[in-house]
Amino acid sequence: MIEHDALSATREAYDAVAPVYAQRFRDELRDRPLDRAMLGAFAEVVSARGDGQVADLGCGPGHITAYLDELGLAAFGVDGSSAMIELARQAYPGLRFDVGSMAALNIADGALGGVLSRWSVIHTPPQEVPVILAEFHRVLAPGGHLLVGFSASDDPSHPTQVFDHAVAPAYRWSPDHFAATLRKSGLAEVARMVREPQPTDRRQFKEIHLLARKG
Ligand SMILES: C[S@@+](CC[C@H](N)C(=O)[O-])C[C@H]1O[C@@H](n2cnc3c(N)ncnc32)[C@H](O)[C@@H]1O
């Protein structure tokens, strides 16, 4: 597996912090109306096609998977960290959570109506992200949607930049560069929401929620 080293390091780092992370972020959507708006739009476009399951890839402790379930989607979660998956199963016993790698998903071709990747591609070295996007494309049905969230880089001379994430090495992307990388993977941008940094944010980065569709 091409991202083996990065994934092992990420998995170990998230295993170590899983309970703290779950505690800190379990209710985060309550104070994030714009995130809820994009998740709501994602749920609507996926439901409108009437098809299939939705995977929350890099689901962490499962709180967003549970929100997708509340929105009426047939959602399940996948994460590389077994400690995160254990916590997700405990917190949301009615939902399915699997340990797995985004670079080699145990999901059939074209099986999904939607893929959510919320702050989970940030830990993959940028040159390896196309492998993950190819997996997203493979598991989506034609017309299926991807919603991806990540921290943005504003510097046009650096389309990707490493940043000091509290858990594991992480990378921010220029939104245009990420959209172009998606396009090369057969995923066309539908819309993007740019959230400006707020005074209470720990890091003063823009946040991007980008909705794309498989052609
Ligand atoms: C910043 S957390 C985001 C969790 C959740 N999506 C959220 O919005 O709070 C990143 C998660 O992605 C997972 N992850 C990162 N790279 C992964 C990969 N290549 N395959 C599977 N999971 C991965 C980590 O284990 C971690 O739980």
The ligand as a Gaussian input file, in Angstrom:
#p B3LYP/6-31G(d) Opt

LIG

0 1
 C       -8.817000      15.089000      12.000000
 S       -9.567000      13.494000      12.222000
 C      -11.177000      13.806000      11.488000
 C      -12.235000      12.898000      12.061000
 C      -13.659000      13.209000      11.594000
 N      -13.778000      13.053000      10.159000
 C      -14.092000      14.606000      11.994000
 O      -14.592000      15.337000      11.145000
 O      -13.931000      14.947000      13.183000
 C       -8.788000      12.514000      10.967000
 C       -9.212000      11.045000      10.998000
 O       -8.868000      10.451000       9.734000
 C       -8.294000       9.184000       9.972000
 N       -7.406000       8.903000       8.824000
 C       -6.416000       9.690000       8.358000
 N       -5.844000       9.139000       7.264000
 C       -6.508000       7.969000       7.038000
 C       -6.398000       6.948000       6.053000
 N       -5.495000       7.033000       5.080000
 N       -7.254000       5.897000       6.112000
 C       -8.173000       5.813000       7.114000
 N       -8.333000       6.746000       8.077000
 C       -7.508000       7.815000       8.043000
 C       -7.583000       9.318000      11.305000
 O       -7.368000       8.066000      11.929000
 C       -8.523000      10.234000      12.076000
 O       -9.481000       9.511000      12.827000

